[in-house]
Amino acid sequence: MEIILLQDVPRLGHKNDIVKVRNGYARNYLIPKGMAIAATESAKKVIAETIKQQAHKEAKIKAEAEELAKKLEGVKLTIGAKTSSTGKIFGSVNNIQIAEALAKQGFEIDRKNIVIAEDQVKEVGTYKAEIKLHREVKVSIEFEVVSE
């Protein structure tokens, strides 16, 4: 069954995408939850018109995200954490601390858009994090965890 997504669905597609899914998944989950509608001819025409109108806005948002990505490329963060004598961190460093460190440098980035490459950062050292600024624009930054 072909459907039109009304919002981003993880591992399926983005808003306004026309995707093919199994009938039961569409009828029992996506459509009742308001995540999708059936892809009829009239619905496809409406979505095509909506996409035309949003293309200009989308290009502007993507350009702003690319500009911010260029500024973020050279940024290196230092995050202080309380550690034991062996270098192990009490607790762990997560995306909240990275978002706060970026805010101190003047970059307002939502913590939900920050993904740390490793599962957990529990030792002093240098790590990488990926920041999703736009669905097509991602930037990788380095951060160093030091003992306070």
C-alpha positions as CSV (number, residue, x, y, z in Angstrom):
1,M,0.0,0.0,0.0
2,E,1.3,3.4,-0.9
3,I,1.0,6.1,1.8
4,I,2.1,9.7,2.2
5,L,3.8,10.5,5.5
6,L,2.5,13.4,7.4
7,Q,5.5,13.5,9.8
8,D,9.0,12.0,10.0
9,V,8.9,8.3,10.9
10,P,12.2,6.8,12.0
11,R,13.6,4.1,9.6
12,L,10.7,4.7,7.2
13,G,10.9,8.2,5.7
14,H,10.5,12.0,6.1
15,K,7.4,14.2,6.0
16,N,5.7,14.3,2.6
17,D,7.5,11.2,1.3
18,I,5.4,8.7,-0.6
19,V,6.4,5.2,0.6
20,K,5.2,1.7,0.1
21,V,4.4,-0.3,3.3
22,R,2.5,-3.4,4.2
23,N,-1.3,-2.9,4.4
24,G,-1.6,-3.8,8.0
25,Y,1.2,-1.4,9.1
26,A,-0.6,1.4,7.2
27,R,-4.1,0.7,8.3
28,N,-3.5,-0.4,11.9
29,Y,-0.7,1.9,13.0
30,L,0.4,4.8,10.7
31,I,-3.0,6.1,9.5
32,P,-4.9,5.8,12.9
33,K,-1.9,7.6,14.7
34,G,-2.1,10.4,12.2
35,M,1.4,9.7,10.8
36,A,0.2,9.0,7.3
37,I,-2.6,9.1,4.8
38,A,-3.4,6.9,1.8
39,A,-1.7,8.0,-1.4
40,T,-4.7,8.6,-3.6
41,E,-4.4,10.7,-6.8
42,S,-5.9,13.8,-5.3
43,A,-3.7,13.4,-2.2
44,K,-0.6,13.1,-4.4
45,K,-1.6,16.4,-6.2
46,V,-2.0,18.2,-2.9
47,I,1.3,17.0,-1.6
48,A,3.0,18.0,-4.9
49,E,1.7,21.6,-4.6
50,T,2.7,21.7,-0.9
51,I,6.2,20.5,-1.8
52,K,6.5,23.3,-4.4
53,Q,5.6,25.9,-1.9
54,Q,8.0,24.6,0.8
55,A,11.0,24.1,-1.5
56,H,12.0,27.8,-1.2
57,K,11.7,27.7,2.6
58,E,13.6,24.5,2.8
59,A,16.4,25.8,0.7
60,K,16.8,28.8,3.1
61,I,16.8,26.6,6.2
62,K,19.4,24.2,4.6
63,A,21.6,27.2,3.7
64,E,21.5,28.4,7.3
65,A,22.3,24.9,8.5
66,E,25.3,24.7,6.1
67,E,26.6,28.1,7.3
68,L,26.3,27.0,10.9
69,A,28.1,23.7,10.0
70,K,31.0,25.7,8.6
71,K,31.3,27.6,11.8
72,L,31.1,24.4,13.9
73,E,33.8,22.5,11.9
74,G,36.8,24.1,13.7
75,V,35.2,24.0,17.2
76,K,36.9,21.9,19.8
77,L,35.2,21.5,23.2
78,T,36.6,20.8,26.6
79,I,34.3,19.3,29.1
80,G,35.3,19.0,32.7
81,A,34.2,16.1,34.8
82,K,34.9,14.8,38.3
83,T,37.2,11.8,38.0
84,S,38.8,9.2,40.2
85,S,42.6,8.9,40.5
86,T,42.6,6.3,37.7
87,G,40.9,8.7,35.2
88,K,37.4,7.1,35.4
89,I,34.5,9.6,35.4
90,F,31.9,9.5,38.2
91,G,28.8,9.1,36.0
92,S,29.3,9.8,32.3
93,V,29.4,12.6,29.8
94,N,26.3,12.9,27.6
95,N,24.8,15.1,25.0
96,I,23.4,17.5,27.6
97,Q,27.0,18.5,28.7
98,I,28.0,18.9,25.0
99,A,25.0,21.2,24.4
100,E,25.9,23.3,27.4
101,A,29.5,23.6,26.3
102,L,28.4,24.6,22.8
103,A,26.0,27.2,24.4
104,K,29.0,28.7,26.3
105,Q,30.7,29.2,22.9
106,G,27.6,30.9,21.4
107,F,26.0,27.9,19.5
108,E,22.4,27.2,20.5
109,I,22.0,23.5,19.5
110,D,19.2,21.2,20.9
111,R,20.6,18.3,22.8
112,K,18.4,15.9,20.9
113,N,20.3,16.7,17.7
114,I,23.7,15.6,19.3
115,V,24.8,12.0,19.0
116,I,27.9,10.7,20.6
117,A,29.8,8.1,18.6
118,E,30.6,5.9,21.6
119,D,27.9,4.4,23.7
120,Q,29.1,6.0,27.0
121,V,31.9,8.3,27.7
122,K,33.3,7.2,31.1
123,E,37.0,8.0,30.8
124,V,39.1,11.0,30.3
125,G,40.1,11.4,26.6
126,T,39.1,12.8,23.2
127,Y,35.9,11.7,21.6
128,K,33.7,12.7,18.6
129,A,30.1,13.7,18.5
130,E,27.8,14.2,15.5
131,I,25.4,17.2,15.3
132,K,22.4,17.0,13.0
133,L,21.6,20.5,11.9
134,H,19.3,19.5,9.1
135,R,18.3,16.1,7.7
136,E,21.0,16.6,5.0
137,V,23.5,18.6,7.0
138,K,25.5,16.8,9.7
139,V,28.8,18.0,11.3
140,S,31.2,16.1,13.4
141,I,33.0,17.8,16.3
142,E,35.7,16.7,18.7
143,F,35.4,17.1,22.4
144,E,37.9,16.4,25.1
145,V,36.9,15.2,28.6
146,V,39.3,16.5,31.3
147,S,39.5,16.1,35.0
148,E,38.2,19.0,37.1
